[in-house]
Amino acid sequence: MQTGMGTSGNRKKRESRRARRKRVMRNRIILAAAAAALVILIIVLAVSCSKSETKTNRQKAAEQTAETAQESESADRRGEPETEESDEEETGQDASGRVYGSWDLDELSTEKVSCGFMPSNKNEDGVPNGIINFQQTYGKYNADFINDTSKKVIYLTMDEGFSNEQTADVLDILREKDVRVTFFCTMDFIEKRPDYIRRMLDEGHKIGDHSITHQSMPSLSRDEQQSEIMTVVDYMKENYDYDVMLFRFPYGHFSDECLALVNNLGLKSVFWSFAYDDYSSEQPDPDESLEWMMQCLHPGAIYLLHADSATNLALLPGLIDRVRAEGYEFGGVYPY
């Protein structure tokens, strides 16, 4: 009986040990599976974060690329180098306040147009209708044929070419009458008479660009036109530290392409609403010319006079006095 009971107890102990071993094995398997699942979860989360970060970086890179492309395209249209100043790129302005156009010159007409005298056909305010039409048609190129017609203000502008015998006396009269004007000067005049250029600037007048050689601009190539314009601009900047902002077309000949080129270079084109044949070798009578000027007086007028004209020298004091007597003011140097 004792032997049977001992054998039975030993068997129970062995079965108990086997059961424990099974439980331990099962627990180890469960723990291993849980560890494996945790590792897989960590890997999945890591991959997901990596993809999200990569997508975000790609989006940022795409946005930066798009912004760079827009800035580059804007700079290319203006023909200017790219700058870090976003405001300048958006407005097309430089430090001097010069505004650059962005015209596609290849799309514009090269047909020559001429700004003549056109004083006979006028509206009720005395403004030449032809000039109004020009302003409405070509003003988009930053070109002025007339100024504000709602005010009794006129602007005197004077062209300086290849002769300058009257200039000193003209400057004396302007100083005496306290009138400021804009002188549109050729390169020949600028180089030969630095004394006059300096005096004009010192006495508050403005210098405008009238080209190098005074040729009809539509007859020149685009590169030739740019040289005619920018040589004067660059010379004045280098020798006088002066920013030339205005350009006057020789003979008043222009085209859409010419106007757009001037605008793309950052200059305003200034024409006129009154001019007469004061450049003729046979100078017109001063009294008759003065009467004609007064008959053509109108608000916002831009008067073109040649400084080297004996007639203009003779009538200039009377013109200033009579214009003021009619209730008009002189606007001073022409605004950019």
Helices and strands as residue ranges (DSSP letters): H 2-78, H 86-91, G 105-107, E 113-114, H 129-138, G 139-141, E 143-144, E 153-160, H 167-177, E 182-185, H 187-192, H 194-202, E 206-209, G 217-219, H 222-240, E 246-247, G 250-252, E 253-254, H 256-264, E 268-270, H 286-295, E 302-306, H 310-325, E 329-330
